Amino acid sequence: MKVSTKWEGNLAFTMNNHTGKELKMDAGESAGGEGSGVSPMEAILGGLAGCMGIDMYMILKPYQEKLERIEIETDGERNEEPPKYFTKITITIHVDGDVPANRVWRAIKLSDEKYCSVANSLKAELTYKLILNGEQIDQN
């Protein structure tokens, strides 16, 4: 999976996937941006919620006709000093419908521990490559 993220000027960037779908990101007005998109950290929270929601819907397949709502709120607490990474994320899941609580908890647990790629990617090893003016530059 690969996406391309391009600078749009000032603090704005646009991410495109292989099918041309876009996500506009901006540092936000409080950081000197235009506020034209979501912040990259908000995108992480939204990606986490979307990933868990898709997993839960699939896991709760026997109850899909009885599901009325799945809404997921993600609230991230950040480190006070740079880098301002998430130190804690609270995930509140609202489910409405005729679904047993133990089945919903099972879906939450399976998503968190087994299926949610975003949750598990928050633990990923990062590697970096630099292409400067079309040439790959190795780190000294």
HELIX and SHEET records of a PDB file:
HELIX    1   1 GLU A   29  ALA A   31  5                                   3    
HELIX    2   2 PRO A   40  ILE A   59  1                                  20    
HELIX    3   3 LYS A   61  LYS A   66  5                                   6    
HELIX    4   4 ALA A  101  LEU A  110  1                                  10    
HELIX    5   5 SER A  111  TYR A  115  3                                   5    
HELIX    6   6 SER A  117  SER A  121  1                                   5    
SHEET    1   A 3 SER A   4  GLY A   9  0                                        
SHEET    2   A 3 ALA A  12  ASN A  16 -1                                        
SHEET    3   A 3 GLU A  22  ASP A  26 -1                                        
SHEET    1   B 2 LEU A  67  ARG A  78  0                                        
SHEET    2   B 2 PHE A  86  GLY A  97 -1                                        
SHEET    1   C 2 LEU A 130  LEU A 132  0                                        
SHEET    2   C 2 GLU A 135  ILE A 137 -1                                        
END                                                                             
